[in-house]
Amino acid sequence: MAAERFRAAGPVGTPLPAPAPLAPRARLLPALAAVYRAQLSRARVAQIPLLFVATFQSVGIMVLMRGVVDGGSEARAVVAGSSVLVVAFVALNLLAQYFGQLRAGGGLDHYATLPVPPAAVVLGTAGAYASFTVPGTIVTAVTGSVLFQLPMGHLWVLVAVVPLSGAALAGLGAALGLLAPRQEFATLLGQLGMSAALLLGVLPAERLPQPVGWARDLLPSTYGVEALARSFDASPEWAVIALDLAVCAVVGVLSLAVATWAYRRAAVR
C-alpha cells in the first residue's frame, strides 16, 4: 500500500510544482478609496452619537465664553477654535483610540495580510474620520457666527480648513494610537491631545502667557484656527490666510508621514 502511494507520487527526484504566484499588490489610490469607503461606512454607524457630543460640547463652550467675550478678535478666535475643536475630538481623540484598539486587538495583523500599502490604510482611515467632522464643524461655525454676530460671508473657508486641519490632527491621532505601548495609553494621549486643542485653540491667543503661546504654535490645528478666525474680518487678508493654510497643509503631510511610519513599525511587531 505504501509502495503504491510512493509510485503515485512520482519517481524519486521529481521536482515539486512551483508555488502559485501571489496576487499583485494593490495600487495606492484604489486601495485608499476602498479603505476610505469602508471606514466612512463604519464611522457613520458607530460615531454619530459621539459627533453629536462633540458638536454640543463646542456649542456649549461658545455659550459659556459669550459671557466673557463681547466681540472683536477674541470672539473670532472663540468661534474658530470651537469649530476646529469638533475636528480635534473626532480626528485626533477618536482616531488615537481606534488605532490603539486596533493594535491591541490584533486588527493590524488583518491589514498586514492584505496586499494594501500601509499609506492607504492610514490615509483612508484618517480621511474618513476627518470627513465625518464636516456637519458638526459647519453647525458650530454657523451657530457661533450668529451668537457673536460675526459675518458669515466667508465661511466657505471651511472647505479648506476642515480637510487640512483634519489631516494634521488625524495624522497625529493615528501616530499616538500606533506608538502607544498599551491601549490605555492611546486613550489617555488622545484625551490629552483634545484637551490641548481645547485650551490652546479656543482661548484667545492674546490672553495666553508667552510660554503657552509657544506651545500653541506647535499644535497642528492652530493654523487652521487662525485662518478661519481671519476670515471673519470685514476685509480678510487672503495672503495671510493662504499662508496659514499652507503651513497647516505641510504639518498635515508630515503628521501623516509619521503615522504611516508608525503603522509599518506596529504591523511588523
C-alpha positions as CSV (number, residue, x, y, z in Angstrom):
1,M,0.0,0.0,0.0
2,A,2.8,2.3,0.9
3,A,4.7,1.4,-2.3
4,E,1.6,2.2,-4.4
5,R,1.4,5.7,-2.8
6,F,5.1,6.2,-3.4
7,R,4.7,5.2,-7.1
8,A,1.7,7.5,-7.4
9,A,3.7,10.4,-6.1
10,G,6.2,10.0,-9.0
11,P,9.8,8.9,-9.3
12,V,12.4,10.0,-6.9
13,G,13.9,13.3,-7.8
14,T,10.8,14.7,-9.5
15,P,10.7,18.4,-8.7
16,L,7.8,19.7,-6.7
17,P,5.4,22.0,-8.5
18,A,6.2,25.7,-8.3
19,P,4.1,27.7,-5.8
20,A,1.3,29.7,-7.2
21,P,2.2,33.4,-7.6
22,L,0.9,35.9,-5.1
23,A,-1.7,38.4,-6.2
24,P,-0.2,41.7,-7.3
25,R,0.0,44.4,-4.7
26,A,-2.9,46.9,-4.8
27,R,-2.2,50.3,-6.1
28,L,-2.2,53.2,-3.7
29,L,-5.2,55.2,-5.0
30,P,-7.7,52.3,-5.4
31,A,-6.7,50.8,-2.1
32,L,-7.0,54.2,-0.4
33,A,-10.5,54.7,-1.9
34,A,-11.6,51.2,-0.7
35,V,-10.3,51.8,2.9
36,Y,-11.9,55.3,2.9
37,R,-15.3,53.9,1.9
38,A,-15.1,51.1,4.4
39,Q,-14.0,53.4,7.3
40,L,-16.6,56.1,6.4
41,S,-19.4,53.5,6.5
42,R,-18.2,52.2,9.9
43,A,-17.8,55.7,11.3
44,R,-21.2,56.7,10.1
45,V,-22.9,54.0,12.0
46,A,-20.7,53.9,15.2
47,Q,-19.7,57.6,15.7
48,I,-22.9,59.6,15.1
49,P,-23.6,59.9,18.9
50,L,-20.0,61.0,19.5
51,L,-20.2,63.6,16.8
52,F,-23.3,64.9,18.5
53,V,-21.4,65.1,21.7
54,A,-18.5,66.9,20.0
55,T,-20.8,69.5,18.4
56,F,-22.8,70.0,21.6
57,Q,-19.5,70.4,23.6
58,S,-18.2,73.1,21.2
59,V,-21.5,75.0,21.1
60,G,-21.6,74.8,24.9
61,I,-18.1,76.3,25.1
62,M,-19.1,79.2,22.9
63,V,-22.2,79.9,25.1
64,L,-20.0,80.0,28.2
65,M,-17.5,82.2,26.5
66,R,-20.3,84.6,25.4
67,G,-20.5,85.8,29.0
68,V,-16.8,86.7,29.0
69,V,-16.0,87.8,25.4
70,D,-18.1,90.6,23.8
71,G,-16.7,90.7,20.3
72,G,-13.8,91.7,18.2
73,S,-10.7,89.4,17.7
74,E,-11.5,87.4,20.8
75,A,-14.9,86.4,19.5
76,R,-13.5,85.4,16.2
77,A,-10.9,83.3,18.0
78,V,-13.5,81.6,20.2
79,V,-15.7,80.7,17.2
80,A,-12.9,79.5,15.1
81,G,-11.3,77.4,17.9
82,S,-14.6,75.9,18.8
83,S,-15.3,74.9,15.2
84,V,-11.9,73.2,14.8
85,L,-12.4,71.6,18.2
86,V,-15.0,69.3,16.6
87,V,-12.3,68.1,14.2
88,A,-9.9,67.5,17.1
89,F,-12.5,65.5,19.0
90,V,-13.1,63.1,16.2
91,A,-9.9,63.1,14.1
92,L,-7.4,63.2,17.0
93,N,-9.1,61.8,20.0
94,L,-11.3,59.0,18.5
95,L,-8.6,58.1,15.9
96,A,-6.0,57.6,18.6
97,Q,-8.4,55.3,20.4
98,Y,-9.3,53.4,17.3
99,F,-5.7,52.7,16.3
100,G,-4.8,51.8,19.9
101,Q,-7.7,49.4,20.0
102,L,-6.8,48.0,16.5
103,R,-3.2,47.4,17.6
104,A,-4.2,45.8,21.0
105,G,-6.9,43.6,19.4
106,G,-4.7,42.2,16.6
107,G,-6.6,44.2,13.9
108,L,-3.3,45.3,12.4
109,D,-2.5,41.7,11.6
110,H,-5.5,41.5,9.4
111,Y,-4.4,44.6,7.4
112,A,-0.9,43.2,7.2
113,T,-2.1,40.1,5.4
114,L,-3.8,42.2,2.7
115,P,-1.9,43.5,-0.3
116,V,-2.7,47.0,0.7
117,P,0.0,49.7,1.0
118,P,0.4,51.0,4.6
119,A,-0.1,54.6,3.4
120,A,-3.6,53.6,2.1
121,V,-4.7,52.3,5.5
122,V,-3.5,55.4,7.3
123,L,-4.7,57.9,4.7
124,G,-8.0,56.2,4.1
125,T,-8.8,55.9,7.8
126,A,-7.7,59.5,8.6
127,G,-9.7,60.9,5.6
128,A,-12.8,59.1,6.8
129,Y,-12.6,60.4,10.3
130,A,-11.8,63.9,9.1
131,S,-14.7,63.8,6.6
132,F,-17.1,62.7,9.4
133,T,-16.5,66.1,11.2
134,V,-17.8,68.3,8.4
135,P,-21.5,68.5,9.6
136,G,-20.6,69.3,13.2
137,T,-18.0,71.9,12.1
138,I,-20.5,73.7,9.9
139,V,-23.1,73.7,12.6
140,T,-20.7,75.0,15.2
141,A,-19.3,77.8,12.9
142,V,-22.8,79.0,11.9
143,T,-24.1,78.9,15.5
144,G,-21.0,80.8,16.7
145,S,-21.4,83.4,14.0
146,V,-25.0,84.0,15.0
147,L,-24.1,84.0,18.7
148,F,-21.3,86.5,18.4
149,Q,-22.8,88.4,15.4
150,L,-20.0,87.6,13.1
151,P,-20.2,87.9,9.3
152,M,-20.8,84.5,7.5
153,G,-19.9,85.6,4.0
154,H,-16.6,83.9,4.1
155,L,-17.5,80.6,5.9
156,W,-16.6,78.8,2.6
157,V,-13.0,78.9,4.0
158,L,-14.2,75.8,5.9
159,V,-13.8,73.9,2.7
160,A,-10.0,74.2,3.1
161,V,-9.8,74.4,6.9
162,V,-11.6,71.2,7.7
163,P,-9.6,68.8,5.4
164,L,-6.2,70.4,6.2
165,S,-6.8,70.6,9.9
166,G,-8.4,67.2,9.8
167,A,-5.3,65.7,8.0
168,A,-2.9,67.3,10.5
169,L,-4.9,66.1,13.6
170,A,-5.8,62.7,12.2
171,G,-2.2,62.0,11.4
172,L,-1.2,63.0,15.0
173,G,-4.1,60.9,16.4
174,A,-3.1,57.8,14.3
175,A,0.6,58.2,15.3
176,L,-0.4,58.4,19.0
177,G,-2.6,55.3,18.8
178,L,0.0,53.3,16.9
179,L,3.0,54.3,19.0
180,A,1.4,54.0,22.4
181,P,2.6,50.8,24.2
182,R,-0.8,50.0,25.5
183,Q,-4.4,50.7,24.5
184,E,-5.0,52.7,27.7
185,F,-2.1,55.0,26.9
186,A,-3.5,55.6,23.4
187,T,-6.8,56.7,25.0
188,L,-5.0,58.9,27.5
189,L,-2.9,60.5,24.8
190,G,-5.9,61.1,22.6
191,Q,-7.7,62.8,25.5
192,L,-4.7,65.0,26.3
193,G,-4.4,66.0,22.7
194,M,-8.0,67.0,22.5
195,S,-7.6,69.0,25.8
196,A,-4.7,70.8,24.3
197,A,-6.8,71.7,21.2
198,L,-9.5,73.0,23.6
199,L,-7.3,75.1,25.8
200,L,-4.9,76.4,23.2
201,G,-7.3,76.7,20.3
202,V,-10.4,78.2,21.9
203,L,-8.9,80.7,24.3
204,P,-7.8,83.9,22.5
205,A,-4.0,83.9,21.9
206,E,-3.5,87.4,23.4
207,R,-4.7,86.2,26.7
208,L,-2.3,83.3,26.9
209,P,1.1,83.5,28.7
210,Q,4.1,83.6,26.3
211,P,5.3,80.0,27.0
212,V,1.8,78.7,26.5
213,G,1.7,80.7,23.2
214,W,4.8,78.8,22.0
215,A,3.0,75.6,22.7
216,R,0.0,76.8,20.8
217,D,2.3,77.4,17.8
218,L,3.3,73.8,17.8
219,L,-0.3,72.5,17.8
220,P,-1.2,71.3,14.3
221,S,-4.7,72.8,14.3
222,T,-3.5,76.3,15.3
223,Y,-3.0,77.4,11.8
224,G,-6.5,76.2,10.7
225,V,-8.0,78.1,13.6
226,E,-6.0,81.3,12.6
227,A,-7.2,81.0,9.0
228,L,-10.8,80.6,10.0
229,A,-10.6,83.4,12.5
230,R,-9.1,85.8,10.0
231,S,-12.0,85.0,7.5
232,F,-14.4,86.7,9.9
233,D,-12.8,90.1,9.3
234,A,-14.7,92.6,7.2
235,S,-11.8,92.7,4.7
236,P,-9.8,89.4,5.2
237,E,-6.1,89.3,4.5
238,W,-6.2,86.5,2.0
239,A,-2.5,86.2,1.6
240,V,-2.1,85.6,5.4
241,I,-5.0,83.1,5.3
242,A,-3.3,81.3,2.4
243,L,-0.1,81.2,4.4
244,D,-1.8,79.7,7.4
245,L,-3.5,77.1,5.3
246,A,-0.2,76.3,3.6
247,V,1.5,75.7,6.9
248,C,-1.4,73.6,8.0
249,A,-1.0,71.5,4.8
250,V,2.7,71.0,5.4
251,V,2.1,69.9,9.0
252,G,-0.6,67.6,7.8
253,V,1.7,65.9,5.3
254,L,4.4,65.5,8.0
255,S,2.0,64.1,10.6
256,L,0.5,61.6,8.1
257,A,4.0,60.5,7.1
258,V,4.8,59.9,10.8
259,A,1.6,57.9,11.2
260,T,2.5,55.8,8.1
261,W,5.9,55.0,9.6
262,A,4.2,54.2,12.9
263,Y,1.8,51.8,11.2
264,R,4.7,50.0,9.5
265,R,6.5,49.8,12.8
266,A,3.5,48.4,14.6
267,A,2.4,46.0,11.9
268,V,5.7,44.1,11.9
269,R,5.8,43.6,15.7
